[in-house]
């Protein structure tokens, strides 16, 4: 396991930026009404809810934009990939697909389990079959680009002490009613690894109310202080899959997790090493969300073993542009 600073160390060094466990004290983001206690809570727990960070109009504009993208969706049957977070299914679907591995600088479509027949044809309407769209909406779509680089997001980044943040990926997540799959317990740094650790920050925006019934996020408070035990890396050439897992995810007890329901427009900040999950959406309501991850690039190395790599066509763009 890769070591991390303790909570005691965090409390004793109040002037360090967010990726050090102590973080900054007394920082407040205008337009977000972040209190000193909330900043401290983020460093303590590894996550933070900022309710009403985005307006209803901004949320609706993203939902409307994604419907237009779906309307123009063209995915050849042989490229249609079912998305799963269960390790063996990941390796068999995304892990064996160039369509997934080369999606970091593109807008591509991934589908729920059980919505495709053996030939890749849809068993239900395509708009109801999508699990997520990723991984470069922030770069190629004007609405999602504006949201990602909005002045309030940039101001929040500065208040958190980010000096050279770059956007590494973005996703629109649907959590379809009745079939929206569970997301198993994981840490984002398993997939987005940096040296040193602690340089990844997720921004998760609720475009609809996220409830326990429709699959809100669940977190283990404080779990970001324990390092990581598993990585997804690019597999050597000649192997049967494009990626493989190194290490293993520990077993977690359900009692360790707390639910984090959030209203439409709410923003959840997610530390790259905090353990989180979501359950199957068995309700009749969807749970749309837009999420993107940033890396503090100052003094940081992006692992060349990560599945996601910057390309000449799309280097990781600065958050502050």
PEWO-V316755 format. One record per residue. N is the residue number from 1. SS is DSSP state (~ for helix, > for strand, _ for the rest). PSI is psi in radians with two decimals (none if undefined). Layout:
# PEWO-V316755
N SS PSI
N SS PSI
This chain:
# PEWO-V316755
1 _ 2.41
2 _ 2.30
3 _ 2.71
4 _ 2.83
5 _ 2.63
6 _ 2.92
7 ~ -0.56
8 ~ -0.75
9 ~ -0.66
10 ~ -0.76
11 ~ -0.38
12 ~ -0.11
13 _ 1.41
14 _ -0.13
15 > 0.11
16 _ 2.71
17 _ 3.00
18 _ -0.53
19 _ -0.26
20 _ 2.58
21 _ -0.43
22 _ -0.65
23 _ -3.01
24 > 2.72
25 _ 2.51
26 _ 0.20
27 _ 2.39
28 _ 2.34
29 _ 2.03
30 _ 2.56
31 _ -0.18
32 _ -0.22
33 _ 0.88
34 _ 2.14
35 _ 2.89
36 ~ -0.72
37 ~ -0.63
38 ~ -0.68
39 ~ -0.78
40 ~ -0.66
41 ~ -0.70
42 ~ -0.79
43 ~ -0.54
44 ~ -0.79
45 ~ -0.49
46 _ 0.11
47 > 2.80
48 > 2.35
49 > 2.25
50 > 1.69
51 _ 2.56
52 _ 0.54
53 _ -0.64
54 _ 2.60
55 _ 2.86
56 ~ -0.69
57 ~ -0.70
58 ~ -0.74
59 ~ -0.78
60 ~ -0.58
61 ~ -0.64
62 ~ -0.70
63 ~ -0.70
64 ~ -0.72
65 ~ -0.69
66 ~ -0.52
67 ~ -0.64
68 ~ -0.66
69 ~ -0.71
70 ~ -0.70
71 ~ -0.55
72 _ 0.16
73 _ 2.25
74 _ 1.88
75 _ 1.98
76 _ 2.49
77 ~ -0.66
78 ~ -0.22
79 ~ -0.10
80 _ 2.09
81 > 2.27
82 > 2.31
83 _ 2.33
84 _ 2.67
85 _ 0.04
86 _ 2.31
87 ~ -0.91
88 ~ -0.64
89 ~ -0.63
90 ~ -0.79
91 ~ -0.61
92 ~ -0.46
93 _ -1.42
94 ~ -0.70
95 ~ -0.34
96 ~ 0.23
97 _ 2.08
98 ~ -0.48
99 ~ -0.71
100 ~ -0.83
101 ~ -0.47
102 _ 0.38
103 _ -0.03
104 _ -0.50
105 _ 0.43
106 _ 3.00
107 > 1.95
108 > 2.88
109 > 2.36
110 > 2.51
111 > 2.77
112 _ 2.73
113 _ 2.43
114 _ 0.14
115 _ -0.06
116 > 2.50
117 _ -3.09
118 _ -0.28
119 _ 0.02
120 _ 0.19
121 _ 2.60
122 > 2.37
123 _ -0.29
124 _ 2.91
125 _ 2.43
126 ~ -0.61
127 ~ -0.34
128 ~ -0.08
129 ~ -0.23
130 > 2.32
131 > -0.85
132 > 2.80
133 > 2.21
134 > 2.98
135 > 0.28
136 _ 0.66
137 ~ -0.61
138 ~ -0.35
139 ~ -0.57
140 ~ -0.20
141 _ 2.27
142 ~ -0.64
143 ~ -0.84
144 ~ -0.52
145 ~ -0.75
146 ~ -0.72
147 ~ -0.83
148 ~ -0.72
149 _ 0.35
150 _ 2.71
151 ~ -0.59
152 ~ -0.58
153 ~ -0.76
154 ~ -0.73
155 ~ -0.70
156 ~ -0.74
157 ~ -0.74
158 ~ -0.69
159 ~ -0.45
160 _ -0.04
161 _ 0.23
162 _ 2.15
163 _ -0.78
164 _ 1.03
165 > 2.40
166 > 2.59
167 > 2.14
168 > -0.49
169 > 2.87
170 > 2.70
171 > 2.52
172 > 2.13
173 > 2.30
174 _ -0.63
175 _ 1.14
176 _ 2.51
177 _ 2.30
178 _ -0.50
179 _ -0.07
180 > 1.98
181 _ 2.72
182 _ 2.65
183 > 2.00
184 > 2.78
185 > 2.31
186 > 2.95
187 _ 2.38
188 ~ -0.52
189 ~ -0.25
190 ~ -0.61
191 _ -0.44
192 _ 1.40
193 _ 2.44
194 > 2.79
195 > 2.11
196 _ 3.01
197 _ 3.00
198 _ 0.34
199 _ 0.12
200 > 2.36
201 > 2.22
202 > 2.47
203 > 2.01
204 > 2.01
205 > 2.12
206 > 2.03
207 _ -0.15
208 _ 2.86
209 _ 2.26
210 > 2.07
211 _ 2.97
212 _ -0.51
213 _ -0.65
214 _ 0.20
215 _ 0.78
216 _ 2.93
217 > 2.61
218 > 2.47
219 > 2.69
220 _ 1.85
221 _ 2.37
222 _ -0.03
223 ~ -0.15
224 ~ -0.11
225 ~ 0.04
226 _ 0.17
227 _ -2.90
228 _ 2.72
229 _ -0.01
230 > 2.50
231 > 2.52
232 > 2.13
233 > 2.79
234 > 2.33
235 _ 2.66
236 _ 2.62
237 _ 2.54
238 _ -0.13
239 _ 2.91
240 _ -0.34
241 _ 2.78
242 _ -0.43
243 > 2.85
244 > 2.82
245 > 2.40
246 > 2.20
247 > -3.00
248 _ 2.68
249 _ 2.29
250 _ 2.81
251 _ 2.30
252 _ 2.55
253 _ 2.47
254 ~ -0.55
255 ~ -0.27
256 ~ -0.40
257 _ 2.56
258 > 2.47
259 > 2.66
260 > 1.23
261 _ 2.58
262 > 2.52
263 _ 2.79
264 _ 2.27
265 _ -0.18
266 _ 2.60
267 > 2.30
268 > 2.14
269 > 2.30
270 > 2.01
271 > 2.50
272 _ -0.28
273 _ 0.09
274 _ 2.42
275 _ 2.23
276 > 2.90
277 > 3.05
278 > 2.69
279 _ 2.91
280 _ 2.42
281 > 1.73
282 _ 0.12
283 _ 3.13
284 _ 0.14
285 _ 2.43
286 _ 2.99
287 _ 1.30
288 _ 2.50
289 > 2.59
290 > 2.28
291 > 2.53
292 > 2.74
293 > 2.45
294 > 2.68
295 > 2.34
296 > 1.90
297 _ -0.36
298 _ 2.10
299 _ 0.41
300 _ 2.46
301 > 2.24
302 > 2.23
303 _ 2.27
304 _ -0.13
305 _ -0.16
306 _ 2.57
307 _ -0.63
308 _ 2.20
309 _ 2.49
310 _ 2.69
311 _ 2.85
312 _ -0.58
313 _ -0.54
314 _ 1.43
315 _ 2.72
316 _ 2.06
317 > 2.61
318 > 2.43
319 _ -0.49
320 _ 0.50
321 _ none
